[in-house]
Amino acid sequence: MTAETVIDNDQQYRTINEVADYLRVSPATLRKWVGKGQIPVGCYIHIEGTYRFHLERLEKALLNKKDDE
């Protein structure tokens, strides 16, 4: 998958790789943001080492964070 790939809006939760491609960051960066609390808990689920992100919630959280800076 490339950054230009359109993500299907019917799918509620995305893999860490899909979200990393969409945001043009590495999966390690997303994990770091989660670990530092920069991504609110309501934006993702974490089960047995696997993350799934709710893209709409994540975008809103990141945009709100940017507005607060």
BAFI-3210 file (N, C-alpha, C; in Angstrom, 3 decimals, decimal comma, padded with zeros to 6 digits):
// residues 69
n [1|2|3|4|5|6|7|8|9|10|11|12|13|14|15|16|17|18|19|20|21|22|23|24|25|26|27|28|29|30|31|32|33|34|35|36|37|38|39|40|41|42|43|44|45|46|47|48|49|50|51|52|53|54|55|56|57|58|59|60|61|62|63|64|65|66|67|68|69]
n.u [000,838|000,483|001,084|-000,682|-002,862|-006,317|-008,236|-010,750|-013,801|-015,811|-014,710|-014,160|-012,009|-008,491|-005,395|-002,142|-000,188|-001,683|-002,632|-000,234|000,838|-001,144|-000,877|001,686|003,881|006,039|005,196|006,458|006,605|003,896|003,453|005,156|003,907|001,519|002,547|003,546|001,259|000,196|-001,708|-005,050|-006,702|-009,247|-008,999|-007,887|-007,518|-005,906|-004,747|-003,205|-000,610|-001,227|-002,267|-005,183|-006,602|-009,009|-009,724|-011,118|-011,567|-008,914|-007,832|-009,331|-008,451|-005,696|-005,806|-007,061|-005,111|-003,075|-004,252|-004,248|-001,608]
n.v [-001,179|002,229|005,707|007,111|005,514|005,082|004,839|002,608|003,845|002,425|000,611|000,448|000,287|000,549|-000,962|-000,650|-000,252|000,668|003,112|004,404|004,671|006,350|008,668|009,229|008,507|006,392|003,049|002,670|005,266|005,794|003,915|004,986|007,472|006,533|005,282|007,504|008,775|010,554|009,941|009,622|007,181|006,387|006,341|004,076|000,466|-002,077|-005,191|-008,014|-007,167|-006,066|-003,273|-001,402|001,254|003,843|005,704|008,163|009,210|009,398|011,281|013,575|013,881|014,370|016,729|018,437|018,490|019,776|022,285|023,150|023,762]
n.w [000,000|-000,751|000,062|-001,458|-001,690|-001,468|001,396|002,338|003,359|004,625|006,317|009,661|011,586|011,140|010,102|011,624|009,698|007,485|008,486|009,057|006,459|005,369|006,959|006,382|007,988|009,968|011,114|013,568|014,554|015,057|017,097|019,012|019,499|020,633|022,936|024,301|024,946|023,153|021,355|021,875|023,955|023,035|020,293|019,270|019,359|021,210|021,037|022,124|021,230|018,781|016,972|016,159|014,476|014,706|012,160|011,657|014,255|015,081|013,259|014,028|016,685|016,304|014,803|016,642|018,616|017,241|016,901|019,527|020,049]
ca.u [000,000|001,241|000,429|-001,742|-003,972|-007,512|-008,694|-012,184|-014,475|-016,712|-013,938|-014,050|-010,668|-007,425|-004,152|-001,102|000,481|-002,574|-002,657|001,107|000,901|-002,065|-000,303|003,065|004,825|006,324|004,462|007,181|006,187|002,563|003,623|005,776|002,862|000,626|003,282|003,699|-000,065|-000,137|-002,915|-005,996|-007,083|-010,451|-008,685|-007,316|-007,619|-004,628|-005,004|-002,082|000,471|-001,717|-003,041|-006,142|-006,911|-010,222|-009,113|-011,841|-011,258|-007,498|-007,656|-009,882|-007,564|-004,456|-006,125|-007,317|-003,816|-002,364|-004,883|-003,888|-000,198]
ca.v [000,000|003,473|006,845|007,579|004,573|005,565|003,880|002,362|004,483|001,481|-000,138|001,363|000,265|000,318|-001,499|000,353|000,032|001,503|004,455|004,984|005,094|007,470|009,848|009,355|008,296|004,971|002,377|002,912|006,590|005,646|003,212|005,948|008,415|005,830|005,100|008,801|009,321|011,599|009,479|009,245|005,770|006,161|006,339|002,799|-000,707|-002,787|-006,561|-008,934|-006,570|-005,565|-002,040|-001,025|002,667|004,418|006,807|009,428|009,697|009,733|012,555|014,640|014,053|015,001|018,108|019,189|018,662|020,805|023,570|023,520|024,157]
ca.w [000,000|-000,819|000,693|-002,345|-001,656|-000,793|002,391|002,277|004,490|005,275|007,301|010,788|012,178|010,158|010,648|011,872|008,422|006,673|009,059|008,854|005,056|005,190|007,614|005,890|009,088|010,114|012,188|014,823|015,022|015,652|018,378|019,926|019,874|021,556|024,185|024,971|025,231|022,187|020,670|022,924|024,007|022,241|018,860|018,861|020,225|021,267|021,461|021,943|020,449|017,496|017,047|015,125|014,684|014,137|011,415|011,839|015,605|015,116|012,561|014,864|017,835|015,859|014,412|017,885|019,263|016,469|017,208|020,898|020,119]
c.u [000,885|000,446|-000,730|-002,970|-005,135|-007,984|-010,211|-012,861|-015,434|-015,999|-013,645|-012,641|-009,643|-006,198|-003,145|-000,374|-000,372|-002,558|-001,305|001,261|000,049|-001,480|001,125|004,083|005,082|005,421|005,133|006,808|004,817|002,649|004,216|004,735|001,892|001,296|003,436|002,355|-000,495|-001,344|-003,870|-006,439|-008,303|-010,222|-008,158|-007,698|-006,289|-004,898|-003,811|-001,014|000,063|-002,564|-004,008|-006,593|-008,220|-009,788|-009,808|-011,535|-009,802|-007,235|-008,160|-008,956|-006,274|-004,682|-006,378|-006,015|-003,032|-002,929|-004,506|-002,465|000,005]
c.v [001,245|004,591|007,360|006,667|005,174|004,475|003,816|002,925|003,552|000,695|000,790|001,425|-000,140|-000,263|-000,371|000,715|000,915|002,949|005,149|005,472|006,345|008,767|010,150|009,409|006,794|004,363|002,594|004,278|006,518|004,955|004,157|006,958|007,791|005,713|006,373|009,441|010,414|011,223|009,001|007,783|005,474|006,083|004,997|001,687|-001,442|-004,164|-007,420|-008,392|-006,004|-004,324|-001,958|000,386|003,039|005,719|008,145|010,030|010,154|011,078|013,720|014,925|014,766|016,449|018,975|019,465|019,770|022,192|024,072|024,044|025,609]
c.w [000,000|-000,151|-000,158|-002,321|-000,887|000,153|002,340|003,527|005,215|006,370|008,474|011,375|011,124|010,857|010,841|010,580|007,518|007,164|008,872|007,411|004,822|005,768|007,166|007,032|009,168|011,188|013,551|015,412|015,670|017,005|019,428|020,419|020,869|022,922|024,991|025,316|024,279|021,320|021,759|022,806|023,139|020,742|018,367|019,833|020,133|021,857|021,102|021,001|019,101|017,719|015,874|015,469|014,010|013,472|011,652|013,215|015,705|014,440|013,411|016,043|017,427|015,439|015,641|018,611|018,566|016,768|018,598|021,015|019,770]
res [m|t|a|e|t|v|i|d|n|d|q|q|y|r|t|i|n|e|v|a|d|y|l|r|v|s|p|a|t|l|r|k|w|v|g|k|g|q|i|p|v|g|c|y|i|h|i|e|g|t|y|r|f|h|l|e|r|l|e|k|a|l|l|n|k|k|d|d|e]
***
